[in-house]
Amino acid sequence: MISYEYPLNERIRTLLRLEDLYDRVRYFSAKTDGLEHHVALLSLFEILEVAGRADLKSDLLQELERQKHALESLRDNPAIAQDALAQILVDIDDTAVRLLEMTGKIGQHLRENEWLMSIKQRTSIPGGVCEFDLPSYYFWLHQAMESRRKDLADWLEPMLPIYDGLSIVLRLLRDSGKSGHYVARQGVFQQMLAGKVAQMLRISLKADLPCFPEISANKYALNIRFSALGGAERPRVCEIDVEFDLVFCNL
């Protein structure tokens, strides 16, 4: 199965973007080649841009506190796995403490590093980080793998509480909905929402189907069009009946 997630508000859209960037940094930082570590550093710069909102930390703290109160009401509920509940409450408390310990703007330690900011400035120019443009960066890319990994870990570590916070929020959001099975006739599906509130949609379909969902939604209706890649042409509607699972996620 392939799952597609579609945020229905700007807040969730930001969290999903940040999750993708953090995962990319962690993935490429664990690799060995200098070019892979270059991708990790570029993703760190992108986190700076996306996380620049001043209220991101307070938003996460408020949501974690709200979820903590909601989850605590489930203590001693026989239908709830109490060990799992206790663990998520511990994770929320630990993450909230680490978020509160963060001072200044997110990524301020990177902004204060003149060398990193000189690299960031050059990355906006196509091919702007060649060895003749930034010999110091070219030198860094040829240092020992362990040295580069340590630098990347040091640059990422102060921003990890944000990642831990958004991971908890998104995990709870993904687990919040009940899956339903639907069929898009001739590749098209529409559903009137009739006041149904959701913050994110999750659509899952078999990986061997030759199509992907294009989604548009507002408070009145949900429209899904399953399209197929058309080579050099624009994607076109996949005119077959497509079975899929749909979850309305809401905290």
C-alpha positions as MATLAB code, in Angstrom:
seq = 'MISYEYPLNERIRTLLRLEDLYDRVRYFSAKTDGLEHHVALLSLFEILEVAGRADLKSDLLQELERQKHALESLRDNPAIAQDALAQILVDIDDTAVRLLEMTGKIGQHLRENEWLMSIKQRTSIPGGVCEFDLPSYYFWLHQAMESRRKDLADWLEPMLPIYDGLSIVLRLLRDSGKSGHYVARQGVFQQMLAGKVAQMLRISLKADLPCFPEISANKYALNIRFSALGGAERPRVCEIDVEFDLVFCNL';
ca = [
       0.000    0.000    0.000;
       1.022    3.598   -0.611;
      -0.404    6.231    1.742;
      -0.888    9.882    0.800;
      -1.513   12.550    3.420;
      -3.288   15.800    2.682;
      -3.311   18.577    5.323;
      -6.459   20.643    5.642;
      -4.945   23.611    7.465;
      -1.695   25.556    7.441;
      -0.605   24.312   10.855;
      -0.627   20.644    9.869;
       0.921   21.518    6.506;
       3.884   23.081    8.321;
       4.308   20.078   10.619;
       4.291   17.638    7.681;
       6.871   19.703    5.814;
       9.117   19.843    8.855;
       8.753   16.106    9.467;
       9.853   15.425    5.892;
      12.871   17.731    6.230;
      13.982   16.326    9.585;
      13.695   12.776    8.241;
      15.782   13.793    5.235;
      18.494   15.314    7.426;
      18.638   12.224    9.626;
      18.716    9.883    6.622;
      21.486   11.629    4.715;
      23.519   12.447    7.850;
      23.803    8.706    8.483;
      25.330    8.156    5.038;
      29.036    8.233    4.257;
      29.629   10.303    1.130;
      30.297   14.042    1.091;
      27.546   14.629   -1.481;
      25.046   12.889    0.808;
      26.124   15.137    3.667;
      25.670   18.107    1.330;
      22.008   17.113    0.931;
      21.701   16.837    4.727;
      23.044   20.370    5.158;
      20.717   21.775    2.491;
      17.797   20.173    4.341;
      18.973   21.819    7.567;
      18.816   25.179    5.794;
      15.274   24.368    4.645;
      14.268   23.609    8.251;
      15.468   27.103    9.155;
      13.141   28.592    6.567;
      10.070   26.514    7.435;
      10.539   26.731   11.220;
      11.021   30.496   11.129;
       7.524   31.067   12.527;
       7.947   32.546   16.002;
       4.930   30.684   17.412;
       5.892   27.154   16.342;
       7.320   26.219   19.752;
       4.351   27.643   21.655;
       1.923   25.931   19.248;
       3.561   22.577   19.941;
       3.590   23.146   23.712;
      -0.099   24.062   23.724;
      -1.052   21.048   21.608;
       1.028   18.670   23.742;
      -0.627   20.016   26.904;
      -4.067   19.615   25.326;
      -3.335   16.053   24.301;
      -1.922   15.248   27.733;
      -5.176   16.284   29.412;
      -7.203   14.282   26.899;
      -5.063   11.172   27.363;
      -5.018   11.372   31.156;
      -8.801   10.995   31.126;
      -8.263    7.521   29.620;
      -6.403    6.161   32.649;
      -7.991    2.959   33.990;
     -10.105    2.616   30.847;
     -10.162   -1.176   30.212;
     -10.336   -0.615   26.441;
      -7.001    1.240   26.456;
      -3.544   -0.365   26.646;
      -2.312    1.273   29.825;
       1.392    0.608   29.148;
       1.180    2.398   25.796;
      -0.800    5.228   27.388;
       1.771    5.655   30.151;
       4.595    5.750   27.611;
       3.019    8.442   25.441;
       2.367   10.553   28.542;
       6.027   10.212   29.535;
       7.075   11.158   25.993;
       4.841   14.249   26.112;
       6.252   15.364   29.471;
       9.873   14.828   28.407;
       9.390   16.639   25.109;
       7.569   19.558   26.739;
      10.466   20.039   29.172;
      12.985   20.051   26.309;
      10.879   22.512   24.317;
      10.679   24.850   27.311;
      14.468   24.708   27.635;
      14.889   25.993   24.081;
      15.777   29.679   24.053;
      15.808   32.186   21.218;
      14.676   31.655   17.674;
      14.677   28.124   16.292;
      18.033   27.497   14.624;
      19.612   30.658   16.020;
      22.887   28.759   16.570;
      23.028   28.187   12.792;
      22.237   31.813   11.979;
      25.098   32.923   14.221;
      27.555   30.716   12.326;
      28.904   33.023    9.617;
      30.509   30.164    7.704;
      27.233   28.224    7.471;
      25.319   31.339    6.482;
      27.816   32.007    3.691;
      27.100   28.509    2.371;
      23.349   29.023    2.720;
      23.572   32.252    0.747;
      25.437   30.547   -2.089;
      22.967   27.622   -2.272;
      20.338   29.987   -3.695;
      22.538   30.257   -6.815;
      22.409   27.246   -9.185;
      25.806   25.554   -8.891;
      26.852   28.213   -6.401;
      28.789   25.911   -4.056;
      31.436   24.665   -6.471;
      34.952   24.342   -5.089;
      36.061   27.605   -6.738;
      33.144   29.458   -5.074;
      33.522   28.000   -1.580;
      36.884   26.258   -1.180;
      36.346   26.004    2.596;
      33.129   24.053    2.060;
      34.798   21.863   -0.555;
      37.500   21.178    2.036;
      34.862   20.259    4.652;
      33.166   17.843    2.246;
      36.499   16.010    1.939;
      37.084   15.658    5.662;
      36.708   12.300    7.392;
      33.174   10.934    7.396;
      33.103   10.841   11.218;
      34.050   14.516   11.400;
      31.263   15.556    9.017;
      28.747   13.385   10.836;
      29.678   14.971   14.161;
      29.272   18.474   12.733;
      25.860   17.634   11.289;
      24.748   16.081   14.580;
      25.923   19.154   16.501;
      24.017   21.462   14.135;
      20.829   19.380   14.307;
      20.764   18.539   18.027;
      19.492   21.910   19.366;
      16.489   21.648   17.022;
      15.519   18.066   17.895;
      12.909   19.005   20.546;
      10.845   20.526   17.713;
      11.083   17.239   15.805;
      10.115   15.210   18.880;
       7.152   17.484   19.543;
       5.774   17.410   16.023;
       6.328   13.633   15.845;
       4.081   13.100   18.869;
       1.383   15.419   17.495;
       1.418   13.775   14.064;
       1.437   10.273   15.566;
      -1.677   11.076   17.594;
      -3.279   12.726   14.560;
      -2.628    9.704   12.332;
      -4.076    7.351   14.931;
      -7.175    9.474   15.484;
      -9.356    8.417   12.562;
     -11.227    5.326   11.475;
     -10.490    3.942    8.027;
     -13.255    3.522    5.460;
     -13.126    1.667    2.133;
     -14.306    3.471   -1.008;
     -14.302    3.179   -4.803;
     -13.572    6.049   -7.193;
     -15.649    5.322  -10.295;
     -13.696    6.053  -13.462;
     -10.994    7.552  -11.264;
     -13.183   10.241   -9.685;
     -14.563   10.425   -6.145;
     -16.596   13.119   -4.401;
     -18.052   13.239   -0.922;
     -20.061   15.985    0.727;
     -18.610   16.579    4.170;
     -21.834   17.735    5.838;
     -20.027   19.447    8.675;
     -17.450   16.681    9.193;
     -14.326   18.282   10.689;
     -10.855   17.022    9.865;
      -7.295   18.355    9.993;
      -5.768   15.817    7.628;
      -6.816   13.147    5.137;
      -5.002    9.850    4.654;
      -5.585    7.953    1.433;
      -4.134    4.468    0.947;
      -4.199    2.358   -2.210;
      -2.404   -0.675   -3.560;
       1.126    0.081   -4.726;
       0.593   -1.726   -8.047;
      -2.223    0.600   -9.154;
      -1.008    2.868  -11.998;
      -2.325    6.075  -10.452;
      -2.050    8.598   -7.630;
      -4.640   10.846   -5.924;
      -4.979   14.575   -6.592;
      -7.002   16.041   -3.744;
      -8.980   19.212   -3.223;
     -11.148   19.833   -0.188;
     -12.977   22.527    1.703;
     -15.481   22.511    4.567;
     -18.269   21.486    2.193;
     -16.861   18.776   -0.075;
     -13.970   16.448   -0.761;
     -12.898   15.789   -4.353;
     -10.339   13.145   -5.319;
      -9.171   12.548   -8.859;
      -6.900    9.578   -9.493;
      -4.407   10.414  -12.226;
      -1.710    8.570  -14.133;
       1.632    9.871  -15.334;
       1.588   10.616  -19.027;
       5.290   10.722  -19.889;
       6.009   14.149  -21.340;
       2.346   15.074  -21.065;
       0.530   16.365  -18.007;
      -0.988   13.720  -15.687;
      -4.356   12.528  -16.956;
      -7.344   10.997  -15.202;
      -6.908    7.252  -14.717;
     -10.240    6.061  -16.111;
     -10.590    2.880  -14.111;
     -12.445    2.115  -10.892;
      -9.953    2.678   -8.071;
     -10.390    1.103   -4.644;
      -8.861    3.020   -1.755;
      -9.010    3.520    2.001;
      -9.745    6.958    3.432;
      -9.204    8.272    6.957;
     -10.382   11.626    8.300;
      -7.831   12.546   10.986;
      -8.639   15.072   13.693;
      -7.064   15.777   17.077;
];
